[in-house]
């Protein structure tokens, strides 16, 4: 019998896969290899049995929120029909996993969105813009819609039970660590979400929406290239804001720092978001005009550590007053990335507090003289 690999070894393999995938896409980010260490939190959970009609009501009313991330509805019409058929036959079906938000009592769907969206689509009568008729099922349900089901079948479906596991985090209260870990550990259809995709689900709000808007900035697109399908470009913008605004408070792991920052920034006002947006736009405009598409690429891939240091250092220089010339910025940039001390801080243990502070200090000093 083959022994199952320890969870820590599997996590190491996943982190290595994520690093390799990012590198293939032209992004070098050593923090993807970072071990987050032991995390302690207190959660409470309970089981709840929902009737199908009550689930549909909650989906329609927004009490159950399906996270806004890349993986949308992927079931085929036959797959969705088979799920409805199982309920009509009285067969047990897999449950759903929900996080209950303390402030609003709304539920975030952690696992089970395909099932919940199928139920809503069948009751609404439309699947992907077409009439939802049951396909690939047995009589008497073949080609039936919810409206054309026999009355007895409607009652049976309405009263069918789907079990839900509902949990909430009790401690710590400042950032929802448990949801990030649950998202990471639950395999939803074999697609593992990137850290920023998870962040976009859990911390969706004014700050994340602003980041998504800034991700379309023309200068940023010219430097980064096409939009990344795992939201890595959005994560870099979050990383810049976090280190520019709260870099003095940085502590590893980087992902945990960004998670906490994102949650906190959703609570600031529009004035602060406007200010930060202006800082990003001014800084990336200057990088684009002075350095162009080779920016942040120490060897060949875009280096995330070089990005955060150069952006923070240049932003601080632009805050100081007169706009430096493109020639002076380019000269400072070229000198900086040629420095062995800076390169080492961008290539090894890039999430360590000492290296984060060192490379930002070097970049700040380099641009201060422009």
C-alpha positions as YAML, in Angstrom:
chain: A
units: angstrom
residues:
- id: 1
  name: UNK
  ca: [0.00, 0.00, 0.00]
- id: 2
  name: UNK
  ca: [1.34, 3.43, -0.92]
- id: 3
  name: UNK
  ca: [1.58, 5.90, 1.92]
- id: 4
  name: UNK
  ca: [-0.01, 9.30, 1.39]
- id: 5
  name: UNK
  ca: [2.44, 12.18, 1.16]
- id: 6
  name: UNK
  ca: [2.40, 14.53, 4.18]
- id: 7
  name: UNK
  ca: [0.41, 17.74, 3.68]
- id: 8
  name: UNK
  ca: [3.56, 19.86, 4.08]
- id: 9
  name: UNK
  ca: [5.25, 18.01, 1.21]
- id: 10
  name: UNK
  ca: [2.19, 18.45, -1.00]
- id: 11
  name: UNK
  ca: [2.10, 22.15, -0.16]
- id: 12
  name: UNK
  ca: [5.79, 22.44, -1.11]
- id: 13
  name: UNK
  ca: [5.05, 20.80, -4.46]
- id: 14
  name: UNK
  ca: [2.10, 23.14, -5.08]
- id: 15
  name: UNK
  ca: [4.19, 26.21, -4.27]
- id: 16
  name: UNK
  ca: [6.90, 25.02, -6.67]
- id: 17
  name: UNK
  ca: [4.30, 24.45, -9.40]
- id: 18
  name: UNK
  ca: [2.92, 27.96, -8.88]
- id: 19
  name: UNK
  ca: [6.42, 29.45, -9.08]
- id: 20
  name: UNK
  ca: [7.19, 27.54, -12.29]
- id: 21
  name: UNK
  ca: [3.88, 28.56, -13.86]
- id: 22
  name: UNK
  ca: [4.46, 32.23, -13.05]
- id: 23
  name: UNK
  ca: [7.98, 31.99, -14.49]
- id: 24
  name: UNK
  ca: [6.57, 30.53, -17.71]
- id: 25
  name: UNK
  ca: [4.31, 33.58, -17.90]
- id: 26
  name: UNK
  ca: [7.29, 35.91, -17.55]
- id: 27
  name: UNK
  ca: [7.02, 36.72, -13.83]
- id: 28
  name: UNK
  ca: [9.68, 35.82, -11.27]
- id: 29
  name: UNK
  ca: [8.29, 35.93, -7.73]
- id: 30
  name: UNK
  ca: [10.16, 34.00, -5.08]
- id: 31
  name: UNK
  ca: [7.42, 34.68, -2.52]
- id: 32
  name: UNK
  ca: [5.41, 31.93, -4.27]
- id: 33
  name: UNK
  ca: [7.90, 29.49, -2.73]
- id: 34
  name: UNK
  ca: [7.43, 30.98, 0.73]
- id: 35
  name: UNK
  ca: [6.31, 28.67, 3.52]
- id: 36
  name: UNK
  ca: [3.62, 30.57, 5.46]
- id: 37
  name: UNK
  ca: [4.51, 28.67, 8.62]
- id: 38
  name: UNK
  ca: [2.10, 27.53, 11.29]
- id: 39
  name: UNK
  ca: [-1.06, 29.59, 11.44]
- id: 40
  name: UNK
  ca: [-3.42, 29.40, 14.38]
- id: 41
  name: UNK
  ca: [-7.02, 30.52, 14.28]
- id: 42
  name: UNK
  ca: [-10.27, 29.66, 15.96]
- id: 43
  name: UNK
  ca: [-13.30, 28.81, 13.87]
- id: 44
  name: UNK
  ca: [-16.74, 27.52, 14.74]
- id: 45
  name: UNK
  ca: [-18.92, 25.53, 12.37]
- id: 46
  name: UNK
  ca: [-22.27, 23.83, 12.20]
- id: 47
  name: UNK
  ca: [-24.34, 21.79, 9.78]
- id: 48
  name: UNK
  ca: [-27.50, 23.11, 8.18]
- id: 49
  name: UNK
  ca: [-30.00, 21.36, 5.93]
- id: 50
  name: UNK
  ca: [-31.58, 23.61, 3.32]
- id: 51
  name: UNK
  ca: [-34.48, 22.78, 1.06]
- id: 52
  name: UNK
  ca: [-33.76, 23.40, -2.60]
- id: 53
  name: UNK
  ca: [-36.36, 26.14, -2.92]
- id: 54
  name: UNK
  ca: [-34.81, 27.98, 0.05]
- id: 55
  name: UNK
  ca: [-31.36, 27.73, -1.54]
- id: 56
  name: UNK
  ca: [-32.68, 29.21, -4.78]
- id: 57
  name: UNK
  ca: [-34.37, 32.03, -2.83]
- id: 58
  name: UNK
  ca: [-31.09, 32.84, -1.10]
- id: 59
  name: UNK
  ca: [-29.16, 32.76, -4.37]
- id: 60
  name: UNK
  ca: [-31.66, 35.09, -6.05]
- id: 61
  name: UNK
  ca: [-31.68, 37.49, -3.11]
- id: 62
  name: UNK
  ca: [-27.90, 37.63, -2.73]
- id: 63
  name: UNK
  ca: [-27.81, 36.10, 0.76]
- id: 64
  name: UNK
  ca: [-25.52, 33.44, -0.74]
- id: 65
  name: UNK
  ca: [-22.69, 35.16, -2.60]
- id: 66
  name: UNK
  ca: [-20.74, 33.28, -5.24]
- id: 67
  name: UNK
  ca: [-17.19, 34.69, -5.24]
- id: 68
  name: UNK
  ca: [-16.12, 36.71, -8.23]
- id: 69
  name: UNK
  ca: [-13.10, 34.82, -9.50]
- id: 70
  name: UNK
  ca: [-11.94, 33.36, -12.75]
- id: 71
  name: UNK
  ca: [-13.62, 30.00, -12.61]
- id: 72
  name: UNK
  ca: [-17.21, 30.68, -13.60]
- id: 73
  name: UNK
  ca: [-19.95, 28.16, -14.36]
- id: 74
  name: UNK
  ca: [-18.29, 25.23, -16.14]
- id: 75
  name: UNK
  ca: [-20.83, 22.39, -15.96]
- id: 76
  name: UNK
  ca: [-22.27, 21.22, -19.24]
- id: 77
  name: UNK
  ca: [-26.04, 21.08, -19.71]
- id: 78
  name: UNK
  ca: [-25.93, 17.29, -19.31]
- id: 79
  name: UNK
  ca: [-23.86, 17.54, -16.14]
- id: 80
  name: UNK
  ca: [-26.27, 20.09, -14.69]
- id: 81
  name: UNK
  ca: [-29.25, 17.96, -15.77]
- id: 82
  name: UNK
  ca: [-27.83, 14.88, -14.03]
- id: 83
  name: UNK
  ca: [-27.58, 16.84, -10.79]
- id: 84
  name: UNK
  ca: [-31.25, 17.86, -11.02]
- id: 85
  name: UNK
  ca: [-32.16, 14.25, -11.89]
- id: 86
  name: UNK
  ca: [-30.38, 12.98, -8.76]
- id: 87
  name: UNK
  ca: [-32.55, 15.23, -6.62]
- id: 88
  name: UNK
  ca: [-35.72, 14.16, -8.43]
- id: 89
  name: UNK
  ca: [-34.75, 10.52, -7.83]
- id: 90
  name: UNK
  ca: [-34.20, 11.18, -4.14]
- id: 91
  name: UNK
  ca: [-30.49, 10.37, -4.28]
- id: 92
  name: UNK
  ca: [-28.05, 11.97, -1.83]
- id: 93
  name: UNK
  ca: [-25.97, 14.78, -3.35]
- id: 94
  name: UNK
  ca: [-22.75, 16.43, -2.17]
- id: 95
  name: UNK
  ca: [-23.17, 19.29, 0.26]
- id: 96
  name: UNK
  ca: [-21.93, 22.87, 0.04]
- id: 97
  name: UNK
  ca: [-19.41, 24.77, 2.15]
- id: 98
  name: UNK
  ca: [-20.27, 28.32, 3.26]
- id: 99
  name: UNK
  ca: [-18.57, 31.07, 5.22]
- id: 100
  name: UNK
  ca: [-20.94, 33.24, 7.28]
- id: 101
  name: UNK
  ca: [-19.96, 36.92, 7.42]
- id: 102
  name: UNK
  ca: [-20.47, 38.25, 10.92]
- id: 103
  name: UNK
  ca: [-21.42, 41.83, 9.97]
- id: 104
  name: UNK
  ca: [-23.96, 41.09, 7.25]
- id: 105
  name: UNK
  ca: [-25.02, 37.47, 7.92]
- id: 106
  name: UNK
  ca: [-24.46, 36.86, 4.22]
- id: 107
  name: UNK
  ca: [-22.86, 33.57, 3.22]
- id: 108
  name: UNK
  ca: [-19.83, 33.29, 0.95]
- id: 109
  name: UNK
  ca: [-19.89, 30.12, -1.15]
- id: 110
  name: UNK
  ca: [-16.55, 28.42, -0.57]
- id: 111
  name: UNK
  ca: [-17.41, 25.15, -2.30]
- id: 112
  name: UNK
  ca: [-20.53, 24.16, -4.24]
- id: 113
  name: UNK
  ca: [-21.09, 27.06, -6.62]
- id: 114
  name: UNK
  ca: [-21.70, 24.74, -9.59]
- id: 115
  name: UNK
  ca: [-24.53, 23.00, -7.72]
- id: 116
  name: UNK
  ca: [-26.07, 26.22, -6.47]
- id: 117
  name: UNK
  ca: [-25.88, 27.92, -9.87]
- id: 118
  name: UNK
  ca: [-27.43, 24.85, -11.49]
- id: 119
  name: UNK
  ca: [-30.39, 25.01, -9.11]
- id: 120
  name: UNK
  ca: [-30.93, 28.71, -9.73]
- id: 121
  name: UNK
  ca: [-30.63, 28.24, -13.49]
- id: 122
  name: UNK
  ca: [-33.17, 25.42, -13.50]
- id: 123
  name: UNK
  ca: [-35.68, 27.40, -11.45]
- id: 124
  name: UNK
  ca: [-35.11, 30.49, -13.63]
- id: 125
  name: UNK
  ca: [-35.45, 28.33, -16.74]
- id: 126
  name: UNK
  ca: [-32.27, 29.59, -18.45]
- id: 127
  name: UNK
  ca: [-28.80, 28.05, -18.69]
- id: 128
  name: UNK
  ca: [-26.13, 30.04, -20.57]
- id: 129
  name: UNK
  ca: [-28.78, 32.06, -22.40]
- id: 130
  name: UNK
  ca: [-30.77, 29.02, -23.53]
- id: 131
  name: UNK
  ca: [-33.89, 27.39, -22.17]
- id: 132
  name: UNK
  ca: [-32.84, 24.90, -19.50]
- id: 133
  name: UNK
  ca: [-34.41, 21.59, -20.53]
- id: 134
  name: UNK
  ca: [-33.15, 18.45, -18.81]
- id: 135
  name: UNK
  ca: [-30.83, 16.49, -21.13]
- id: 136
  name: UNK
  ca: [-29.40, 13.00, -20.88]
- id: 137
  name: UNK
  ca: [-31.82, 11.97, -18.14]
- id: 138
  name: UNK
  ca: [-34.46, 9.27, -17.96]
- id: 139
  name: UNK
  ca: [-38.19, 9.55, -18.52]
- id: 140
  name: UNK
  ca: [-40.40, 11.19, -17.38]
- id: 141
  name: UNK
  ca: [-37.97, 14.10, -16.94]
- id: 142
  name: UNK
  ca: [-36.28, 14.19, -20.35]
- id: 143
  name: UNK
  ca: [-36.66, 17.65, -21.98]
- id: 144
  name: UNK
  ca: [-38.65, 18.94, -19.00]
- id: 145
  name: UNK
  ca: [-38.13, 22.42, -17.58]
- id: 146
  name: UNK
  ca: [-38.98, 23.41, -14.02]
- id: 147
  name: UNK
  ca: [-42.27, 24.86, -15.25]
- id: 148
  name: UNK
  ca: [-43.23, 21.69, -17.14]
- id: 149
  name: UNK
  ca: [-42.43, 19.23, -14.35]
- id: 150
  name: UNK
  ca: [-45.37, 17.33, -12.92]
- id: 151
  name: UNK
  ca: [-46.74, 18.94, -9.76]
- id: 152
  name: UNK
  ca: [-45.54, 16.05, -7.61]
- id: 153
  name: UNK
  ca: [-42.01, 16.39, -8.99]
- id: 154
  name: UNK
  ca: [-42.02, 20.14, -8.34]
- id: 155
  name: UNK
  ca: [-42.90, 19.51, -4.71]
- id: 156
  name: UNK
  ca: [-40.27, 16.79, -4.41]
- id: 157
  name: UNK
  ca: [-37.59, 19.00, -5.89]
- id: 158
  name: UNK
  ca: [-38.60, 22.01, -3.78]
- id: 159
  name: UNK
  ca: [-38.41, 19.94, -0.61]
- id: 160
  name: UNK
  ca: [-35.19, 18.10, -1.47]
- id: 161
  name: UNK
  ca: [-32.45, 18.66, 1.09]
- id: 162
  name: UNK
  ca: [-28.91, 19.86, 0.44]
- id: 163
  name: UNK
  ca: [-26.60, 19.78, 3.43]
- id: 164
  name: UNK
  ca: [-24.39, 22.78, 4.12]
- id: 165
  name: UNK
  ca: [-21.40, 23.15, 6.40]
- id: 166
  name: UNK
  ca: [-21.35, 26.73, 7.67]
- id: 167
  name: UNK
  ca: [-18.31, 28.16, 9.43]
- id: 168
  name: UNK
  ca: [-17.13, 31.48, 10.78]
- id: 169
  name: UNK
  ca: [-13.84, 32.69, 12.18]
- id: 170
  name: UNK
  ca: [-13.77, 33.72, 15.82]
- id: 171
  name: UNK
  ca: [-10.07, 34.59, 16.18]
- id: 172
  name: UNK
  ca: [-8.03, 36.42, 15.02]
- id: 173
  name: UNK
  ca: [-10.46, 39.23, 14.26]
- id: 174
  name: UNK
  ca: [-8.24, 41.51, 12.15]
- id: 175
  name: UNK
  ca: [-7.92, 39.30, 9.06]
- id: 176
  name: UNK
  ca: [-9.85, 36.24, 7.93]
- id: 177
  name: UNK
  ca: [-6.94, 33.79, 7.79]
- id: 178
  name: UNK
  ca: [-9.15, 30.73, 7.98]
- id: 179
  name: UNK
  ca: [-11.01, 31.56, 4.76]
- id: 180
  name: UNK
  ca: [-7.74, 31.85, 2.85]
- id: 181
  name: UNK
  ca: [-6.63, 28.47, 4.15]
- id: 182
  name: UNK
  ca: [-9.99, 26.84, 3.42]
- id: 183
  name: UNK
  ca: [-9.92, 28.24, -0.12]
- id: 184
  name: UNK
  ca: [-6.39, 26.91, -0.58]
- id: 185
  name: UNK
  ca: [-7.14, 23.46, 0.83]
- id: 186
  name: UNK
  ca: [-10.50, 22.77, -0.84]
- id: 187
  name: UNK
  ca: [-10.06, 21.44, -4.35]
- id: 188
  name: UNK
  ca: [-12.83, 22.87, -6.51]
- id: 189
  name: UNK
  ca: [-12.75, 20.90, -9.72]
- id: 190
  name: UNK
  ca: [-8.98, 20.56, -9.75]
- id: 191
  name: UNK
  ca: [-8.40, 24.31, -10.24]
- id: 192
  name: UNK
  ca: [-6.26, 25.88, -7.54]
- id: 193
  name: UNK
  ca: [-6.79, 29.59, -7.11]
- id: 194
  name: UNK
  ca: [-3.86, 32.00, -7.06]
- id: 195
  name: UNK
  ca: [-3.33, 34.14, -3.94]
- id: 196
  name: UNK
  ca: [-4.78, 37.22, -5.66]
- id: 197
  name: UNK
  ca: [-7.79, 35.31, -6.99]
- id: 198
  name: UNK
  ca: [-8.53, 34.27, -3.41]
- id: 199
  name: UNK
  ca: [-7.97, 37.86, -2.28]
- id: 200
  name: UNK
  ca: [-10.40, 39.06, -4.95]
- id: 201
  name: UNK
  ca: [-13.03, 36.72, -3.51]
- id: 202
  name: UNK
  ca: [-12.60, 37.43, 0.17]
- id: 203
  name: UNK
  ca: [-11.61, 41.09, 0.17]
- id: 204
  name: UNK
  ca: [-13.78, 42.23, -2.71]
- id: 205
  name: UNK
  ca: [-14.69, 45.84, -2.05]
- id: 206
  name: UNK
  ca: [-13.72, 49.42, -2.98]
- id: 207
  name: UNK
  ca: [-9.98, 48.78, -2.76]
- id: 208
  name: UNK
  ca: [-9.98, 45.62, -4.88]
- id: 209
  name: UNK
  ca: [-12.27, 47.29, -7.40]
- id: 210
  name: UNK
  ca: [-9.83, 50.22, -7.64]
- id: 211
  name: UNK
  ca: [-6.93, 47.82, -8.19]
- id: 212
  name: UNK
  ca: [-8.82, 46.15, -11.02]
- id: 213
  name: UNK
  ca: [-9.45, 49.52, -12.63]
- id: 214
  name: UNK
  ca: [-5.78, 50.50, -12.32]
- id: 215
  name: UNK
  ca: [-4.77, 47.18, -13.84]
- id: 216
  name: UNK
  ca: [-6.08, 48.53, -17.16]
- id: 217
  name: UNK
  ca: [-3.84, 51.62, -17.02]
- id: 218
  name: UNK
  ca: [-2.15, 52.02, -20.40]
- id: 219
  name: UNK
  ca: [1.35, 52.60, -19.02]
- id: 220
  name: UNK
  ca: [1.04, 49.56, -16.75]
- id: 221
  name: UNK
  ca: [-0.11, 47.43, -19.65]
- id: 222
  name: UNK
  ca: [2.79, 48.67, -21.76]
- id: 223
  name: UNK
  ca: [5.27, 47.66, -19.06]
- id: 224
  name: UNK
  ca: [3.65, 44.42, -17.84]
- id: 225
  name: UNK
  ca: [2.24, 43.32, -21.24]
- id: 226
  name: UNK
  ca: [-1.12, 41.53, -21.59]
- id: 227
  name: UNK
  ca: [-3.35, 40.90, -18.58]
- id: 228
  name: UNK
  ca: [-2.37, 37.87, -16.55]
- id: 229
  name: UNK
  ca: [-5.02, 35.16, -16.36]
- id: 230
  name: UNK
  ca: [-4.17, 34.43, -12.71]
- id: 231
  name: UNK
  ca: [-4.39, 38.08, -11.56]
- id: 232
  name: UNK
  ca: [-0.65, 38.34, -10.90]
- id: 233
  name: UNK
  ca: [-0.61, 41.84, -12.35]
- id: 234
  name: UNK
  ca: [-3.34, 42.87, -9.91]
- id: 235
  name: UNK
  ca: [-1.36, 41.37, -7.05]
- id: 236
  name: UNK
  ca: [1.69, 43.44, -7.96]
- id: 237
  name: UNK
  ca: [-0.38, 46.62, -7.72]
- id: 238
  name: UNK
  ca: [-1.62, 45.53, -4.28]
- id: 239
  name: UNK
  ca: [1.98, 44.76, -3.31]
- id: 240
  name: UNK
  ca: [3.12, 48.23, -4.38]
- id: 241
  name: UNK
  ca: [0.40, 49.95, -2.38]
- id: 242
  name: UNK
  ca: [1.06, 47.81, 0.70]
- id: 243
  name: UNK
  ca: [4.80, 48.48, 0.75]
- id: 244
  name: UNK
  ca: [4.47, 52.14, -0.27]
- id: 245
  name: UNK
  ca: [1.90, 52.86, 2.45]
- id: 246
  name: UNK
  ca: [2.71, 50.36, 5.19]
- id: 247
  name: UNK
  ca: [6.17, 49.07, 4.32]
- id: 248
  name: UNK
  ca: [7.49, 50.00, 7.76]
- id: 249
  name: UNK
  ca: [5.04, 47.50, 9.26]
- id: 250
  name: UNK
  ca: [5.94, 44.67, 6.90]
- id: 251
  name: UNK
  ca: [6.40, 41.18, 8.31]
- id: 252
  name: UNK
  ca: [6.45, 37.93, 6.47]
- id: 253
  name: UNK
  ca: [4.78, 35.99, 4.95]
- id: 254
  name: UNK
  ca: [4.17, 38.33, 2.04]
- id: 255
  name: UNK
  ca: [0.78, 36.82, 1.19]
- id: 256
  name: UNK
  ca: [-0.43, 37.27, 4.76]
- id: 257
  name: UNK
  ca: [0.75, 40.89, 4.71]
- id: 258
  name: UNK
  ca: [-1.15, 41.54, 1.47]
- id: 259
  name: UNK
  ca: [-4.26, 39.77, 2.76]
- id: 260
  name: UNK
  ca: [-4.41, 41.92, 5.86]
- id: 261
  name: UNK
  ca: [-3.64, 45.11, 3.93]
- id: 262
  name: UNK
  ca: [-6.39, 44.43, 1.37]
- id: 263
  name: UNK
  ca: [-8.99, 43.85, 4.08]
- id: 264
  name: UNK
  ca: [-8.00, 47.05, 5.87]
- id: 265
  name: UNK
  ca: [-7.94, 49.17, 2.71]
- id: 266
  name: UNK
  ca: [-11.54, 48.33, 1.91]
- id: 267
  name: UNK
  ca: [-12.43, 50.40, 4.99]
- id: 268
  name: UNK
  ca: [-10.63, 53.61, 3.97]
- id: 269
  name: UNK
  ca: [-12.46, 56.42, 2.22]
- id: 270
  name: UNK
  ca: [-12.50, 57.38, -1.45]
- id: 271
  name: UNK
  ca: [-10.05, 60.24, -0.82]
- id: 272
  name: UNK
  ca: [-7.29, 57.84, 0.22]
- id: 273
  name: UNK
  ca: [-8.04, 55.49, -2.67]
- id: 274
  name: UNK
  ca: [-7.90, 58.44, -5.06]
- id: 275
  name: UNK
  ca: [-4.57, 59.53, -3.60]
- id: 276
  name: UNK
  ca: [-3.04, 56.08, -3.95]
- id: 277
  name: UNK
  ca: [-4.38, 55.70, -7.48]
- id: 278
  name: UNK
  ca: [-2.69, 58.96, -8.42]
- id: 279
  name: UNK
  ca: [0.60, 57.76, -6.92]
- id: 280
  name: UNK
  ca: [0.46, 54.55, -8.92]
- id: 281
  name: UNK
  ca: [-0.43, 56.29, -12.18]
- id: 282
  name: UNK
  ca: [2.32, 58.92, -11.85]
- id: 283
  name: UNK
  ca: [4.93, 56.33, -10.95]
- id: 284
  name: UNK
  ca: [4.14, 53.79, -13.67]
- id: 285
  name: UNK
  ca: [3.85, 56.59, -16.26]
- id: 286
  name: UNK
  ca: [7.38, 57.73, -15.41]
- id: 287
  name: UNK
  ca: [8.72, 54.16, -15.48]
- id: 288
  name: UNK
  ca: [7.11, 53.57, -18.87]
- id: 289
  name: UNK
  ca: [8.46, 56.76, -20.41]
- id: 290
  name: UNK
  ca: [11.94, 56.45, -18.88]
- id: 291
  name: UNK
  ca: [12.60, 52.70, -18.95]
- id: 292
  name: UNK
  ca: [9.85, 51.12, -21.02]
- id: 293
  name: UNK
  ca: [9.05, 47.43, -21.34]
- id: 294
  name: UNK
  ca: [12.43, 46.30, -19.98]
- id: 295
  name: UNK
  ca: [11.49, 47.68, -16.54]
- id: 296
  name: UNK
  ca: [11.76, 45.30, -13.57]
- id: 297
  name: UNK
  ca: [13.36, 42.58, -15.72]
- id: 298
  name: UNK
  ca: [16.74, 42.01, -14.10]
- id: 299
  name: UNK
  ca: [17.52, 38.97, -16.24]
- id: 300
  name: UNK
  ca: [14.54, 38.19, -18.51]
- id: 301
  name: UNK
  ca: [11.34, 37.70, -16.47]
- id: 302
  name: UNK
  ca: [9.62, 40.52, -14.64]
- id: 303
  name: UNK
  ca: [11.05, 40.32, -11.12]
- id: 304
  name: UNK
  ca: [8.38, 41.04, -8.50]
- id: 305
  name: UNK
  ca: [10.94, 42.12, -5.88]
- id: 306
  name: UNK
  ca: [12.58, 44.56, -8.29]
- id: 307
  name: UNK
  ca: [9.10, 45.86, -9.13]
- id: 308
  name: UNK
  ca: [8.08, 46.65, -5.56]
- id: 309
  name: UNK
  ca: [11.42, 48.30, -4.69]
- id: 310
  name: UNK
  ca: [11.71, 50.42, -7.84]
- id: 311
  name: UNK
  ca: [8.07, 51.51, -7.70]
- id: 312
  name: UNK
  ca: [8.20, 52.46, -4.02]
- id: 313
  name: UNK
  ca: [11.55, 54.22, -4.37]
- id: 314
  name: UNK
  ca: [10.47, 56.22, -7.41]
- id: 315
  name: UNK
  ca: [7.05, 57.02, -5.91]
- id: 316
  name: UNK
  ca: [8.73, 58.55, -2.89]
- id: 317
  name: UNK
  ca: [10.94, 60.64, -5.18]
- id: 318
  name: UNK
  ca: [7.91, 61.88, -7.12]
- id: 319
  name: UNK
  ca: [6.20, 62.77, -3.83]
- id: 320
  name: UNK
  ca: [9.13, 65.05, -3.02]
- id: 321
  name: UNK
  ca: [8.48, 67.68, -5.68]
- id: 322
  name: UNK
  ca: [9.74, 68.48, -9.16]
- id: 323
  name: UNK
  ca: [9.40, 65.68, -11.72]
- id: 324
  name: UNK
  ca: [12.81, 64.29, -12.71]
- id: 325
  name: UNK
  ca: [13.70, 63.89, -16.36]
- id: 326
  name: UNK
  ca: [13.35, 60.54, -18.10]
- id: 327
  name: UNK
  ca: [17.12, 60.54, -18.68]
- id: 328
  name: UNK
  ca: [17.88, 60.91, -14.97]
- id: 329
  name: UNK
  ca: [15.34, 58.27, -13.98]
- id: 330
  name: UNK
  ca: [16.72, 55.82, -16.55]
- id: 331
  name: UNK
  ca: [20.29, 56.44, -15.37]
- id: 332
  name: UNK
  ca: [19.30, 55.87, -11.73]
- id: 333
  name: UNK
  ca: [17.40, 52.72, -12.67]
- id: 334
  name: UNK
  ca: [20.28, 51.27, -14.68]
- id: 335
  name: UNK
  ca: [22.75, 51.98, -11.89]
- id: 336
  name: UNK
  ca: [20.42, 50.46, -9.28]
- id: 337
  name: UNK
  ca: [19.79, 47.14, -11.01]
- id: 338
  name: UNK
  ca: [23.51, 46.77, -11.71]
- id: 339
  name: UNK
  ca: [24.26, 46.88, -7.99]
- id: 340
  name: UNK
  ca: [25.09, 43.45, -6.54]
- id: 341
  name: UNK
  ca: [23.48, 44.26, -3.20]
- id: 342
  name: UNK
  ca: [20.20, 45.22, -4.86]
- id: 343
  name: UNK
  ca: [20.18, 42.20, -7.15]
- id: 344
  name: UNK
  ca: [20.77, 39.84, -4.23]
- id: 345
  name: UNK
  ca: [17.85, 41.38, -2.33]
- id: 346
  name: UNK
  ca: [15.68, 40.76, -5.41]
- id: 347
  name: UNK
  ca: [16.72, 37.19, -6.05]
- id: 348
  name: UNK
  ca: [17.13, 35.44, -2.68]
- id: 349
  name: UNK
  ca: [14.76, 35.24, 0.30]
- id: 350
  name: UNK
  ca: [12.82, 38.13, -1.21]
- id: 351
  name: UNK
  ca: [10.07, 38.00, 1.43]
- id: 352
  name: UNK
  ca: [12.46, 38.29, 4.40]
- id: 353
  name: UNK
  ca: [11.94, 41.52, 6.29]
- id: 354
  name: UNK
  ca: [15.60, 42.49, 5.99]
- id: 355
  name: UNK
  ca: [15.71, 42.03, 2.22]
- id: 356
  name: UNK
  ca: [12.42, 43.86, 1.67]
- id: 357
  name: UNK
  ca: [13.63, 46.86, 3.63]
- id: 358
  name: UNK
  ca: [17.11, 46.74, 2.08]
- id: 359
  name: UNK
  ca: [16.00, 46.79, -1.55]
- id: 360
  name: UNK
  ca: [13.41, 49.52, -0.92]
- id: 361
  name: UNK
  ca: [16.02, 51.62, 0.89]
- id: 362
  name: UNK
  ca: [18.49, 51.16, -1.98]
- id: 363
  name: UNK
  ca: [15.87, 52.13, -4.56]
- id: 364
  name: UNK
  ca: [14.72, 55.12, -2.52]
- id: 365
  name: UNK
  ca: [18.32, 56.35, -2.22]
- id: 366
  name: UNK
  ca: [19.01, 55.81, -5.94]
- id: 367
  name: UNK
  ca: [15.99, 57.85, -7.11]
- id: 368
  name: UNK
  ca: [16.39, 60.54, -4.45]
- id: 369
  name: UNK
  ca: [19.42, 61.83, -6.37]
- id: 370
  name: UNK
  ca: [17.55, 62.32, -9.68]
...
